[in-house]
Structure formats: C-alpha cells, structure tokens
Amino acid sequence: MNAFYTNTAKSWYPDEDCRLMRAYKYREATLMQLSQAHKRSPAAIMKRLKRIGIIKYIQQVKGYDEYINSDMYFIMKEQQEPKENQESLIQESLIQETQVLQTIEEGDEEAELVVDYSNTNQPWLKEEEEQLIGEYRMQELPLMTIAANHNRHPADIIAELKALKIVKTLNTITGYNAYKMSHLYSDHQKELREQHKAQKAKAEEEQNPLTPLKKELIEIKSEIVELRSEIVDLKSLFSEMFRFVRSVFSCGPQMRHMVKNRT
C-alpha cells in the first residue's frame, strides 16, 4: 500500500505547495484526494498543510474523519507502532505549539515572557548541538518548543540550525509561522533594525573625511567653554578689586593715610 506514496519522503517544491493550497482552499479537496493527487501519505499531507499555515490543527482537515475510520489509517498505524513513543512526543509538541498560537490570538503577552532565554548568545556545547539535531530531525519539535527546551531565543535556534546546515530556508522550519506571529519576532526584528542603523551611522561617520575636523572642532569648543569660565572668574575678581579701590578713595584723606601707613 505504501508503494503508492512514492513522493512521501521527497522535498516539497513551491509549485507543489501552490497546487496543494489551491486544491484544498478552492476545490475543497479532501485529505484522501490530496493524498492520491500528490502521491504522499495522508500524514504527510496534514503535516504540510499545517506547516504552510493552511490549518492550525490536523483535525480541521477536510476528510479527516473519513481517513481515521478507513482501512488505510489502521494499516499506517500498525506500520508505525515502533514509533509510538516518538509520535507521542510529536503530539505533545503540536499541543504546545497550538497553545502558543492561542496565546498570541488572545493577546496574552505575559505568557511569552515566562520563558527563560538566558542561554541566548552563549556558546553551543557539543551535547547541546546533538540534542538540537535530535529534537529537530527525529522528534520534529516546533521552533518555540525547542527554544524553550534550550532556554534560548528562537532566533538563536534558527542561527544554529543554519550553522549546522540542517535548514536552508526559514519557511521549512517547523513552527516558524507561530514564531513570526509572536512578539518575540517583532521585538527581535526591531532590535536588528536598530543595530543595523547604528552600524550604518558609525560606518558613515568613519568614512566621512570631515570626521577628524569635527573632532577637532569639538575639542576647540570645549576649550572655549573653559576659557569663558576663566574669563568670568577674572571679571568677578576685577570687579571686587575695583569696588575696594573705589571705597578707599571715597573715605577721604585720613582713611587714605591710614591705608598708606598699613601698607
């Protein structure tokens, strides 16, 4: 029976995604019909529909009830019995991703702040890299769940997946759409824009031939301010001396004589 699903293990191409989306949205094709048209297992079709954001839950797929009550479902289930523990982990991860989506839709910003991302930008240990590979390839956990497991920002997880050459495009990452809908993504993008703007301004300033002259002008301006302060002090001192001399001469000959004798 599985010999019919010859494309199940193959990569999805953009044109195939478009055909899948049109057939599901506009032609209202059922799960079994899509499976036959694409020569992929029903599980692969459901997974793809969820990954490209057409559905949120696999139970929403048209023809889902028909599939789970069919002989095909029980045959596939028997063949996947050895992977029962793995499937339960995937199901748990999908539930966690669903909770994230529901949290975002309800506007509960506090829930996202509960996760600890204290390991972000810290060096990756070999054991942690192996754990990441297992979570992404074997368990197929969504991005937000992996980030929580490692106490790292989702952007840090994406960067490491790219560094390990596990992913090529962002849209192929499981749970990437959920991350894009979160405040974590918008805040990170804002931070990146600010960093880029600061780096660009710094580079332009370093390349500007007037920059050394500008620095000299700033130093001269600082010296002028100091000179002004000293001039004000001198002016105040001269004013006091002038008042003293004027008071002496206004006291008459006798006071001038006393001042002269003292000096």
JOCORGI-V296088 format. One record per residue. N is the residue number from 1. PSI is psi in radians with two decimals (none if undefined). OMEGA is omega as a letter, one per 30 degrees, with the letter a starting at -180 (999 if undefined). D_FIRST is the distance of its C-alpha to the first C-alpha in Angstrom with 2 decimals. Layout:
n=<N	N>
psi=<PSI	PSI>
omega=<OMEGA	OMEGA>
d_first=<D_FIRST	D_FIRST>
This chain:
n=<1	2	3	4	5	6	7	8	9	10	11	12	13	14	15	16	17	18	19	20	21	22	23	24	25	26	27	28	29	30	31	32	33	34	35	36	37	38	39	40	41	42	43	44	45	46	47	48	49	50	51	52	53	54	55	56	57	58	59	60	61	62	63	64	65	66	67	68	69	70	71	72	73	74	75	76	77	78	79	80	81	82	83	84	85	86	87	88	89	90	91	92	93	94	95	96	97	98	99	100	101	102	103	104	105	106	107	108	109	110	111	112	113	114	115	116	117	118	119	120	121	122	123	124	125	126	127	128	129	130	131	132	133	134	135	136	137	138	139	140	141	142	143	144	145	146	147	148	149	150	151	152	153	154	155	156	157	158	159	160	161	162	163	164	165	166	167	168	169	170	171	172	173	174	175	176	177	178	179	180	181	182	183	184	185	186	187	188	189	190	191	192	193	194	195	196	197	198	199	200	201	202	203	204	205	206	207	208	209	210	211	212	213	214	215	216	217	218	219	220	221	222	223	224	225	226	227	228	229	230	231	232	233	234	235	236	237	238	239	240	241	242	243	244	245	246	247	248	249	250	251	252	253	254	255	256	257	258	259	260	261	262	263>
psi=<-0.65	-0.27	-0.38	-0.53	1.12	-0.32	0.02	-0.77	-0.04	2.76	2.66	2.35	2.72	-0.70	-0.56	-0.65	-0.72	-0.74	-0.68	-0.78	-0.77	-0.76	-0.67	-0.76	-0.79	-0.52	-0.13	0.75	2.51	2.99	-0.80	-0.62	-0.75	-0.70	-0.75	-0.68	-0.66	-0.08	0.76	2.65	2.67	-0.65	-0.70	-0.66	-0.82	-0.75	-0.71	-0.72	-0.66	-0.68	-0.69	0.11	0.28	-0.66	2.81	-0.63	2.50	-0.44	-0.24	-0.19	2.35	2.22	0.21	-0.77	-0.67	-0.69	-0.83	-0.27	0.07	2.84	-0.57	-0.75	-0.79	-0.60	-0.80	-0.65	-0.72	-0.63	-0.38	0.20	-0.73	-0.32	0.39	-0.76	-0.69	-0.72	-0.63	-0.64	-0.71	-0.74	-0.73	-0.73	-0.66	-0.65	-0.75	-0.73	-0.69	-0.70	-0.65	-0.79	-0.74	-0.67	-0.75	-0.74	-0.61	-0.12	0.41	1.61	-0.42	-0.58	-0.61	-0.46	-0.19	-0.55	2.40	2.06	0.65	-0.29	-0.01	2.37	0.07	2.64	2.54	2.22	2.77	-0.73	-0.66	-0.62	-0.73	-0.68	-0.73	-0.76	-0.73	-0.72	-0.66	-0.79	-0.76	-0.89	-0.33	0.78	2.59	2.82	-0.82	-0.61	-0.75	-0.73	-0.74	-0.66	-0.59	-0.01	0.72	2.63	2.50	-0.62	-0.59	-0.67	-0.77	-0.77	-0.70	-0.66	-0.67	-0.72	-0.62	-0.02	0.64	-0.57	2.67	-0.73	2.60	-0.61	-0.27	-0.15	2.23	2.21	0.13	-0.64	-0.67	-0.69	-0.71	-0.46	-0.11	2.87	-0.40	-0.73	-0.86	-0.70	-0.68	-0.73	-0.68	-0.73	-0.71	-0.71	-0.71	-0.72	-0.76	-0.71	-0.73	-0.73	-0.70	-0.75	-0.69	-0.75	-0.73	-0.66	-0.68	-0.57	-0.23	2.13	-0.32	-0.09	-0.83	-0.72	-0.66	-0.72	-0.71	-0.73	-0.66	-0.72	-0.73	-0.72	-0.68	-0.71	-0.67	-0.69	-0.74	-0.71	-0.70	-0.71	-0.73	-0.68	-0.71	-0.72	-0.75	-0.71	-0.73	-0.70	-0.77	-0.65	-0.72	-0.72	-0.70	-0.73	-0.64	-0.81	-0.73	-0.66	-0.59	-0.81	-0.34	-0.07	-0.13	3.05	-0.67	-0.73	-0.65	-0.62	-0.70	-0.73	-0.70	-0.74	-0.64	-0.63	none>
omega=<a	a	l	a	a	a	a	a	a	l	l	l	a	a	l	l	l	l	l	a	a	a	a	a	a	l	l	l	l	a	a	l	l	l	l	a	a	a	l	a	l	l	l	l	l	a	a	l	l	a	a	l	l	l	l	a	a	l	a	a	l	l	a	l	l	a	a	l	a	l	l	a	a	l	l	a	l	a	a	l	l	a	a	a	l	a	l	l	l	a	l	l	l	l	l	l	l	l	l	l	l	l	a	a	a	l	a	a	a	a	a	a	a	a	a	l	a	a	a	l	l	l	l	l	a	a	a	l	l	l	l	l	l	a	a	a	a	a	l	l	l	a	a	l	l	l	l	l	a	a	l	l	l	l	l	l	l	a	a	l	l	a	l	l	l	l	l	a	a	a	l	a	l	l	a	l	l	l	a	a	a	l	l	a	a	l	l	l	l	l	l	l	l	l	l	a	l	l	l	l	l	l	l	l	l	a	a	a	a	a	l	l	l	l	l	l	l	l	l	l	l	l	l	l	l	l	l	l	l	l	l	l	l	l	l	l	l	l	l	l	a	l	l	a	a	l	l	a	l	a	l	a	a	l	l	l	l	l	a	l	l	a	999>
d_first=<0.00	3.82	5.39	6.05	7.91	10.40	13.33	12.61	15.08	17.46	20.71	21.47	24.34	27.04	26.32	22.68	24.13	26.55	24.00	22.04	25.38	26.65	23.61	23.69	27.49	28.80	26.18	25.02	21.33	19.17	16.55	13.61	15.54	16.15	12.58	11.82	15.20	14.94	11.37	11.52	10.12	12.45	14.23	15.05	16.38	18.50	19.79	20.84	22.52	24.43	25.40	26.92	28.75	27.29	26.72	28.32	26.10	22.37	23.41	25.09	22.04	22.04	19.37	19.01	19.99	17.57	14.66	16.03	16.60	13.19	10.72	8.28	11.23	11.88	8.59	9.08	12.69	12.56	10.99	13.77	16.55	18.40	18.83	20.42	23.82	22.73	21.01	24.26	26.27	24.29	24.78	28.47	28.85	27.40	29.90	32.66	31.83	31.88	35.28	36.54	35.58	37.26	40.28	40.63	40.34	42.99	45.27	45.68	46.91	48.13	44.68	43.90	47.18	46.35	44.02	45.91	45.49	48.33	46.46	46.04	47.43	47.88	46.79	43.29	43.26	40.79	39.40	38.95	37.11	34.67	34.22	33.59	30.93	29.13	29.46	28.19	25.40	24.18	25.08	24.81	27.94	29.61	32.82	35.27	33.99	34.28	37.75	38.85	37.64	39.75	42.65	42.37	42.42	39.06	40.77	41.47	37.80	36.84	39.56	38.40	34.74	36.17	38.53	35.75	33.86	30.80	30.83	32.19	32.38	33.26	30.75	27.85	29.33	27.70	30.38	32.66	33.10	34.33	36.80	38.05	38.85	40.89	44.59	43.80	42.53	45.48	47.99	46.58	46.70	50.27	51.23	49.82	51.77	54.94	54.51	53.95	56.99	59.14	58.10	58.79	62.20	63.07	62.14	64.17	67.10	67.04	66.95	69.72	73.03	74.95	73.34	76.03	78.75	77.16	77.24	80.91	81.74	80.15	82.27	85.39	84.69	84.45	87.78	89.38	88.35	89.97	93.13	93.34	93.23	96.03	98.09	97.81	99.05	101.98	102.85	102.99	105.21	107.60	107.84	108.93	111.49	112.88	113.28	115.05	117.48	118.22	118.94	121.33	123.34	123.52	125.26	128.61	130.87	131.20	127.42	127.08	129.86	128.12	124.82	126.73	128.49	125.18	123.62>
